[in-house]
Amino acid sequence: MKPQNKIKEISLEELTDSMGNHAKAAALQKRVIQLEEVGNRLYFLILNGTDDELKKAKWEWRELVPTENK
């Protein structure tokens, strides 16, 4: 006789929490990718770019990482 696979039962609250956590993780992963792309571009332009290219890249970085006003 084969053993039966048991399905774990979870509540609706557990399911929605899990979905929310997944959405948050996906959003954070997207943000990390954006920061890496803009940071790499900024680094490259610091070494090789013109002043105008560098200014534009700095503004793109500031849009993603705003300064804190203290």
N, C-alpha and C positions, 0 to 999 in steps of 0.2 A: 504494500500500500504506500502511495506517494504522500510525503508530508505536504500539507497545504501552506501556501504562502499567505501570511496574515497581512492585511492592510491596516496600517496604523490610522486610527481615527483621530482627527484633530477638530478643535472647535472653529467656528467661523472667525472668532477673534484672533486665534492663532494664525489662521490662514491670511487674514488681512494684515496682521503685523509682519508676517513673513514677506508678503508682497510689497509692503511699504519699505522694509529693509532692503529688498532687492532693488527697488527703484532708487533709493538713496545711494546705494553702492554704485549703481550704473551712472548716476549723475556725478558722483565723485570721480569715477573713472574717466568720464568724459572731460571733466575739468582738469584733471591731471594731464591728459593728452593735450589739451589746449595750452596749458602752461608750458609743457615741454616744447611744443612746436614754436610758440612765440619766443620762449627763452633761447632756443637754439638759433632762431633767426636773429635775435638781438645780439647774441654772442658772435655769430658770424659777421654781422654788420659792424660790430665794434672793431673787429680785426680788419675787415675788407671793404666796408661800405662807405658811401659818401655821407656828408652831414645830413642831407635831406632824407636819405634812406634811414639813417639812424634815428632822426627825430620821429619819423613815422612809426618805426618799430618801438620806440620808447612809449609813444601814445597807446599803441596796441597793448603793450605790457601793462601800462597804467589802467587801462580799461578792465583788465583781468585782475589786477592786484592794486586796488586803490590805496593811497597812503592814508594813515590814520591821522586825524587832526587832534593834536593834544593841546 
